[in-house]
Amino acid sequence: MQQAPPRVFLRSALTALMAAFPVYRTYVDAHRATREDQAVLAHAIQQARDKCPECGPGMDHVARLLLSALPAPESDPWPVTRVADHESPATGHESPDAGRDARRYFLMRFQQFPGPAMAKGFEDTLLYVYNRFVSLNEVGGDPNTFGLALEEFHRFHAVRARDWPHAMNATSTHDSKRSEGVRARLNVLSEMPERWRQAVTRWARMNERHKQRCDGALAPDRNDEYLLYQTLVGALPFEVSDPSESDPWPVTRGPSHESRVTSHGPRNPGHGSGRLCPAGQGLHGQGDSRGPDPQQLGAAQ
């Protein structure tokens, strides 16, 4: 058996490979590996090689283990067992089948990791950093896709009805970043871009004095401030007279998900507290009545 590279190379290779996965996971099981699963794995390996050339020795070893573990399309079901299950009680040595089963066990275990990695990198980080138009930032969505033709919508659901007749077509789940109502309100902004641009420019000018300096920079930064404005407009009309008393979720949880200046681990409370100022003061014109009330935009929707 070929000797494995040092652990540091294997760790780098596995990290690069999981980061290169274009989907949450593959679904190779004891019966088969679909062509799609094989293509996904091959694509991820090639992408990882391209983006991490220094992972060469480790990547070669990991790729060989994974690809050699793929079952043949028409093979009999194979058991996924631990190497220890094939040790001879008398000698402790592995049986001839142990290497094959160990590789297959490794493949089955590996499939469990790209999903959580993508969830952390895409759902909990990218969707809170790429704030161009946050109604598109949803699990299962694509922030780069604007709009959907009616014919394409019906075609998609026709396929769903044919292939998964008992599946749920949900508009909101426990994983949703924003409710249907918030997303619907924000979608209307795409039809009034100039008015929205003017409003955001004025709000930013009004709120500049409310920012706080944290670690040498003003908080919130422009990206987080834009997330806050979209969240406030999407949540209108307010049910409280003072928005500063409303749920501070978008200005506390959001930045933690971003993982740029604070996180769920070591916290940066100064950065989070600075984000609360614009919500309760500038937007509703305390000290400056020239700014447009965001409820005007809500009414226009």
Secondary structure as UniProt FT lines:
FT   HELIX           7..19
FT   HELIX           35..51
FT   HELIX           53..55
FT   HELIX           56..69
FT   TURN            73..74
FT   HELIX           83..86
FT   TURN            89..91
FT   TURN            96..97
FT   HELIX           98..110
FT   TURN            111..112
FT   HELIX           114..118
FT   HELIX           119..126
FT   HELIX           127..129
FT   HELIX           134..136
FT   TURN            139..140
FT   TURN            143..144
FT   HELIX           150..163
FT   TURN            165..166
FT   TURN            174..175
FT   HELIX           180..188
FT   HELIX           189..191
FT   HELIX           193..207
FT   HELIX           208..210
FT   STRAND          212..214
FT   TURN            215..216
FT   STRAND          217..219
FT   HELIX           222..235
FT   HELIX           243..245
FT   HELIX           249..258
FT   HELIX           269..274
FT   HELIX           276..280
FT   TURN            281..287
FT   TURN            289..290
FT   HELIX           294..300
//
